[in-house]
Amino acid sequence: MNSPPETPPAADQQSAKAPVSDADLLTRHIAGDPHAFSEIVKRHRDRMWAVALRTLGDPDEAADAVQDAFVSAYRKAGSFRGEAAVTTWLHRIVVNACLDRMRRKSVRPVADDELVEAAERDTPVLDQTAEREVSMEVSAALKLLPSDQRAALVLVDMMGYSIEDAAQVLEVPSGTVKSRCARGRAKLAPILSHLRNRSDLSRVSSAKGAQLRDG
């Protein structure tokens, strides 16, 4: 009788190493796996935090919005139909949580040190003073925009989403995202015109380095 192989075939080894997809994790969560949703949170919390912080401009409000979003996602996982990626579904929930907070209350001003510590936690900073000044000016300017324009600009210009991906997150046509971005940029242009030629403006970006565009 042949003894069993000491190691599994190469194909099985490769399969064993393949990461579980977000959709599979969500399916496992719905089926009762107590650890699946924690893995989803671990994978996506930083990106969701970045979206919330840049939309709200306040670390405390952003943290609450992300918490609300994950609680909502946990409870509504059964409603996910796979029509969009899990990441799109999650970001849609966090954007809606941010917009709800913006509608309910005015977000308090953010202290310089507080915003820099949160927004630039993983961003290389060549000149912290200049970076702080630009971050604060951009955040203050964004707060002057209507919530729909702010959300579109955060996703497209600060987080680096394509127009199509942002449209999926916001659940509006691509043309609507383009229009909101154009109107938002037009309003920001005179406010931030003095930053146009500053080299440090390009460093006010997402964790993936998407540059803030001036339209």
BELKA-V549844 format. One record per residue. N is the residue number from 1. OMEGA is omega in degrees with one decimal (NA if undefined). D_LAST is the distance of its C-alpha to the last C-alpha in Angstrom with 1 decimal. Layout:
BEGIN
[[N:OMEGA:D_LAST] [N:OMEGA:D_LAST]]
END
This chain:
BEGIN
[[1:-177.9:73.0] [2:176.9:69.8] [3:-179.0:68.0] [4:179.1:64.3] [5:-178.5:61.8] [6:180.0:60.7] [7:179.1:57.0] [8:176.6:55.1] [9:-176.6:54.0] [10:-178.6:50.8] [11:179.4:49.1] [12:178.2:50.1] [13:-179.6:48.9] [14:179.2:45.5] [15:-178.4:45.3] [16:-177.9:46.4] [17:-176.8:43.5] [18:-179.6:40.8] [19:177.2:38.7] [20:-178.7:39.0] [21:177.2:36.0] [22:-178.8:34.2] [23:178.3:35.7] [24:177.9:39.1] [25:179.5:38.8] [26:177.2:37.9] [27:178.5:40.9] [28:178.1:43.1] [29:-179.6:42.0] [30:-179.2:42.8] [31:175.8:46.2] [32:177.6:47.0] [33:-175.1:46.0] [34:-175.9:45.7] [35:-172.5:43.5] [36:-176.3:41.0] [37:176.8:38.5] [38:177.6:38.7] [39:176.0:37.4] [40:178.5:34.5] [41:-178.5:33.7] [42:-177.1:34.1] [43:-166.2:31.7] [44:-173.9:28.8] [45:-177.9:29.1] [46:179.9:26.9] [47:178.5:23.9] [48:176.9:24.7] [49:-179.8:25.1] [50:177.6:21.7] [51:-177.8:20.1] [52:-177.6:22.4] [53:-178.0:21.9] [54:177.6:18.2] [55:-175.7:18.5] [56:180.0:21.5] [57:-177.0:21.1] [58:-176.7:24.9] [59:-179.3:27.0] [60:178.6:29.9] [61:179.9:28.1] [62:179.4:26.2] [63:178.9:29.6] [64:-179.7:31.2] [65:178.5:28.5] [66:177.9:28.9] [67:177.5:32.7] [68:-177.6:32.6] [69:-179.6:30.5] [70:176.2:33.0] [71:178.8:35.9] [72:179.5:34.5] [73:179.4:33.9] [74:-175.6:37.4] [75:-174.1:39.0] [76:-176.4:37.1] [77:-179.5:37.3] [78:-179.9:39.7] [79:179.8:37.2] [80:-175.1:35.0] [81:178.4:35.5] [82:179.4:33.7] [83:175.1:31.4] [84:177.9:28.4] [85:177.8:28.4] [86:179.1:29.9] [87:178.0:26.7] [88:179.1:24.8] [89:179.7:27.6] [90:-178.5:27.7] [91:174.9:24.0] [92:-179.3:24.3] [93:-178.3:27.2] [94:176.0:25.6] [95:178.2:22.5] [96:177.1:25.1] [97:178.0:27.1] [98:-179.1:24.2] [99:177.1:23.5] [100:179.7:27.3] [101:179.1:27.5] [102:179.6:24.7] [103:-174.3:26.6] [104:-173.8:30.0] [105:173.8:29.4] [106:179.7:27.2] [107:-177.2:26.2] [108:176.0:27.8] [109:-177.3:26.1] [110:175.6:25.9] [111:-177.4:27.9] [112:-174.7:26.3] [113:-177.9:28.8] [114:-178.8:28.5] [115:-179.1:24.8] [116:-179.0:24.9] [117:-177.0:27.9] [118:-172.2:26.4] [119:-174.6:22.8] [120:-175.4:23.7] [121:-176.8:27.0] [122:-176.9:26.3] [123:176.3:23.6] [124:-178.7:24.9] [125:179.2:24.4] [126:-179.5:25.0] [127:-172.4:24.9] [128:-179.7:25.5] [129:179.5:25.4] [130:179.1:22.0] [131:-180.0:20.7] [132:-178.8:22.2] [133:-178.2:20.8] [134:178.9:17.2] [135:-178.2:17.9] [136:-179.6:19.5] [137:179.1:17.0] [138:179.6:14.1] [139:179.1:16.8] [140:179.9:18.0] [141:179.6:14.7] [142:-178.7:14.2] [143:178.9:17.8] [144:-177.2:17.0] [145:170.6:15.1] [146:-173.4:17.4] [147:-177.6:18.5] [148:178.0:17.1] [149:179.8:13.5] [150:-179.3:14.1] [151:-179.9:15.8] [152:-179.6:13.2] [153:178.2:10.5] [154:-178.0:13.3] [155:-172.9:14.4] [156:-171.8:11.3] [157:-176.8:9.2] [158:-178.4:12.4] [159:175.3:15.2] [160:176.8:13.9] [161:169.3:15.2] [162:177.2:14.7] [163:-177.6:13.9] [164:179.7:17.7] [165:177.9:18.8] [166:178.6:16.8] [167:177.4:18.3] [168:179.3:21.7] [169:-175.9:21.4] [170:179.9:20.4] [171:175.8:22.9] [172:177.1:20.8] [173:178.8:19.9] [174:179.7:16.9] [175:178.2:15.9] [176:177.3:16.0] [177:178.8:13.7] [178:-179.2:11.1] [179:179.9:11.9] [180:178.1:11.9] [181:-178.7:8.5] [182:180.0:7.2] [183:179.1:9.8] [184:179.7:9.2] [185:179.7:5.7] [186:178.8:7.5] [187:-179.0:10.4] [188:-172.7:9.3] [189:-179.7:7.8] [190:-178.8:11.5] [191:-175.1:13.0] [192:-176.0:11.4] [193:-179.1:11.1] [194:178.9:14.3] [195:-170.0:13.1] [196:-175.2:10.6] [197:179.9:13.6] [198:-177.0:15.5] [199:-176.5:16.4] [200:177.1:17.1] [201:-177.5:13.5] [202:-178.6:13.4] [203:174.8:16.5] [204:-169.5:15.2] [205:179.6:15.1] [206:179.2:17.3] [207:178.7:20.9] [208:174.2:19.9] [209:177.8:17.4] [210:-174.4:14.1] [211:175.3:11.6] [212:-178.1:9.2] [213:-180.0:5.6] [214:175.9:3.8] [215:NA:0.0]]
END
